[in-house]
Amino acid sequence: MGAFLEGLAIFLCRQAYRSSGKATAEGIDLEFERSGVRCLVAVKSGPNWANSSQIKRMRENFRQAAIIYRQGNKFRQIVCVNGCCYGKQPARSEDKGDYLKLCGQRFWEYITGDEEIYKRIIEPIGDKARERNEAFLCQFEIVLETFVGEFRSQFCGAHGSIDWEKLVEFSSGKPA
């Protein structure tokens, strides 16, 4: 779903701001210009996506991208955004100093200028999730059937009862 949401964000932003959309800088998923400000966005599924080292890496990616843009003197003001496709972030804690963390409605509004877009995109997202879920379940059933068949042939008797001694020997016995 992450790739789908990132693609959707790029598409919607491209439509709203006539931007090229996809970024070229490492770790930046989306870039666009809004009122003379260059916006650099790292798109994430939800607000709790990272540990401290991943956050540190994102900050470094933002810093490097901003340096590159400023060297060209093309953009004086650059805003970096950790954009989360769902979730909520209290407004008082959106400003992280060197970047903004915008979640859910605030993120979608930021990249499109439309405060209601987050409601209108839910149906296509649901359709995509349902499609992926069905494909996953089909593959899961195939793997499960294969696993159960192998387990039965190796560790079950004629009537399907588990041969515990054989199973314990396989999982914990000395290597051959």
C-alpha positions as CSV (number, residue, x, y, z in Angstrom):
1,M,0.0,0.0,0.0
2,G,2.9,2.3,0.6
3,A,3.9,2.5,-3.0
4,F,0.2,3.1,-4.0
5,L,-0.2,5.9,-1.5
6,E,3.1,7.6,-2.6
7,G,2.0,7.3,-6.2
8,L,-1.4,8.8,-5.4
9,A,0.2,11.7,-3.5
10,I,2.5,12.4,-6.4
11,F,-0.4,12.3,-8.9
12,L,-2.7,14.5,-6.8
13,C,0.1,17.0,-6.2
14,R,1.0,17.1,-9.9
15,Q,-2.6,17.9,-10.7
16,A,-2.9,20.6,-8.0
17,Y,0.4,22.4,-8.5
18,R,1.3,21.4,-12.1
19,S,4.6,20.1,-10.7
20,S,6.8,17.4,-12.0
21,G,5.9,15.6,-8.8
22,K,8.4,12.8,-8.2
23,A,11.6,14.2,-6.6
24,T,15.1,13.5,-7.7
25,A,16.9,14.0,-4.4
26,E,17.6,10.9,-2.2
27,G,14.9,10.1,0.3
28,I,12.6,12.8,-1.0
29,D,9.4,11.4,-2.6
30,L,7.7,14.5,-3.8
31,E,8.7,18.0,-4.6
32,F,6.6,21.0,-5.8
33,E,6.6,24.8,-5.7
34,R,3.9,26.7,-3.8
35,S,3.9,30.5,-3.7
36,G,7.6,30.6,-4.5
37,V,8.4,28.1,-1.8
38,R,10.0,24.8,-2.7
39,C,8.3,22.0,-0.8
40,L,10.2,18.7,-0.3
41,V,8.2,15.8,1.0
42,A,9.0,12.4,2.4
43,V,5.8,10.4,2.1
44,K,5.1,7.8,4.8
45,S,2.0,5.6,5.4
46,G,1.4,6.7,9.0
47,P,2.8,8.7,11.9
48,N,4.6,5.9,13.7
49,W,6.7,4.7,10.8
50,A,10.3,5.1,12.1
51,N,12.8,4.6,14.8
52,S,15.3,7.4,15.8
53,S,17.9,6.3,13.3
54,Q,15.4,6.5,10.4
55,I,14.2,9.9,11.5
56,K,17.9,11.0,11.6
57,R,18.4,9.7,8.1
58,M,15.2,11.6,6.9
59,R,16.5,14.8,8.4
60,E,19.9,14.3,6.7
61,N,18.1,13.7,3.4
62,F,16.1,16.9,3.9
63,R,19.3,18.8,4.8
64,Q,21.2,17.6,1.7
65,A,18.3,18.3,-0.7
66,A,17.9,21.8,0.7
67,I,21.7,22.5,0.2
68,I,21.4,21.4,-3.4
69,Y,18.4,23.7,-4.1
70,R,20.0,26.6,-2.3
71,Q,23.2,26.3,-4.3
72,G,21.3,26.9,-7.5
73,N,19.8,30.1,-5.9
74,K,16.5,29.0,-7.5
75,F,14.6,28.9,-4.2
76,R,15.3,31.0,-1.1
77,Q,12.7,29.3,1.0
78,I,12.5,25.6,1.3
79,V,10.0,23.7,3.4
80,C,10.6,20.0,4.3
81,V,7.7,17.8,5.2
82,N,7.3,14.4,6.7
83,G,3.9,13.6,5.1
84,C,1.9,10.8,6.7
85,C,-1.0,9.5,4.6
86,Y,-3.1,8.7,7.6
87,G,-3.3,9.6,11.3
88,K,-3.3,12.8,13.3
89,Q,-0.7,15.1,14.7
90,P,-1.6,17.9,17.1
91,A,-1.0,21.2,15.4
92,R,1.2,22.4,18.2
93,S,3.6,19.5,17.5
94,E,3.7,19.7,13.7
95,D,6.8,21.9,13.6
96,K,9.8,19.7,14.3
97,G,12.3,22.5,13.8
98,D,13.9,21.5,10.5
99,Y,10.8,19.9,9.0
100,L,7.0,19.7,9.4
101,K,5.2,16.5,10.3
102,L,1.8,16.6,8.7
103,C,-0.6,13.7,9.0
104,G,-3.9,12.7,7.5
105,Q,-6.1,15.6,6.4
106,R,-3.3,18.2,7.0
107,F,-0.9,16.2,4.7
108,W,-3.4,15.8,1.8
109,E,-4.5,19.4,2.1
110,Y,-0.9,20.6,2.0
111,I,0.0,18.7,-1.2
112,T,-3.3,19.5,-3.0
113,G,-4.7,22.7,-1.5
114,D,-8.0,20.9,-1.0
115,E,-9.0,20.3,2.6
116,E,-11.7,17.7,1.7
117,I,-9.5,15.6,-0.6
118,Y,-8.7,13.1,2.1
119,K,-12.4,12.1,2.2
120,R,-12.7,11.7,-1.6
121,I,-9.7,9.5,-2.0
122,I,-10.8,6.9,0.5
123,E,-12.9,4.9,-2.0
124,P,-10.0,4.3,-4.5
125,I,-7.7,3.4,-1.6
126,G,-10.3,0.9,-0.3
127,D,-10.6,-0.6,-3.8
128,K,-6.8,-1.0,-4.0
129,A,-6.6,-2.5,-0.5
130,R,-9.4,-5.0,-1.4
131,E,-7.6,-6.0,-4.6
132,R,-4.3,-6.5,-2.8
133,N,-6.0,-8.4,0.0
134,E,-7.7,-10.8,-2.4
135,A,-4.4,-11.5,-4.2
136,F,-2.6,-12.0,-0.9
137,L,-5.3,-14.5,0.4
138,C,-5.0,-16.5,-2.8
139,Q,-1.2,-16.8,-2.5
140,F,-1.5,-17.5,1.3
141,E,-3.8,-20.4,0.6
142,I,-1.4,-21.9,-1.9
143,V,1.5,-21.6,0.6
144,L,-0.6,-22.9,3.5
145,E,-1.7,-26.0,1.5
146,T,1.9,-26.7,0.5
147,F,3.1,-26.4,4.1
148,V,0.3,-28.6,5.5
149,G,1.0,-31.2,2.8
150,E,4.7,-31.3,3.6
151,F,4.0,-31.4,7.3
152,R,1.6,-34.3,7.0
153,S,3.9,-36.3,4.8
154,Q,6.9,-35.8,7.2
155,F,5.4,-35.7,10.6
156,C,1.9,-37.4,10.6
157,G,0.8,-41.0,10.7
158,A,-1.7,-42.7,8.4
159,H,-4.7,-41.2,10.2
160,G,-3.3,-37.7,10.5
161,S,-2.1,-38.0,14.0
162,I,1.2,-36.1,14.7
163,D,4.3,-38.2,15.3
164,W,5.7,-36.1,18.1
165,E,8.9,-38.0,18.5
166,K,9.7,-37.4,14.8
167,L,8.8,-33.7,15.0
168,V,10.9,-33.1,18.1
169,E,13.8,-35.0,16.6
170,F,13.5,-32.8,13.5
171,S,13.3,-29.5,15.3
172,S,15.7,-30.2,18.2
173,G,17.8,-33.3,17.5
174,K,21.5,-33.3,16.6
175,P,22.3,-32.3,13.0
176,A,22.9,-35.3,10.7
